[in-house]
Amino acid sequence: MPGRKEKPTRDPLVLVATAPNEPVASMWAGILENEGIRSVIRAQELTAAMYIPSGFAPCRVFVLSSQADKAKEVLKPFLEDE
């Protein structure tokens, strides 16, 4: 139906991974997107972001809780070294 708004979800965001930097977090977000999983990237600490260039600061990757298990499975090959 045209013009119909989607009903807001009450599915909270959950942390699925912490990337060593923003480029890696962006790569992981792209991999998740290819699997149909939308994600949000946030700097690990706001204080650190003030002193460390964004390309070098750790970033957290969040997804909806209903997609967390699938996201962790998709990212598992990239997280095994941690």
Secondary structure, 3 states (H helix, E strand, C coil): CCCCCCCCCCCCEEEEEEECCHHHHHHHHHHHHHCCCCEEEEECCHHHHHHCCCCCCCEEEEEEHHHHHHHHHHHHHHHCCC
